């Protein structure tokens, strides 16, 4: 369980760094501490809140063949964006939010292969 928590936090930190580097609509204040803080918050939300949301949206995830999970991750990133002041972390636009969530999914897939 602790290994999963650490994995989710690492996923959050790595995906935040990648999104900030590759997506022009994702901006931070440029400090490494901000990337760590945002990644920590995203990792904690992925570990604690995402399973609850996945259970609540089970019928729609079945209908959409689990693609609704990307919408759940987008919501968690948006929540992180709301709680951190705009001067430190900001995601501009829905498309950038979608790209960020796809990066999170990709990093999660890569870490799942590394854990095996």
Buried (B, 14 or more C-beta within 10 A) or exposed (E): EEEEBEBBBBBBBBBBBBBBEEBEBBBBEEEEEBBBBBBBBBBBBBBEBBEEBBEEBEEEBEEEEEEBBBBBBBBBBBBBBEEBEEEBBBBBEEEBBBBBBBBBBEBBEEBEEEEE
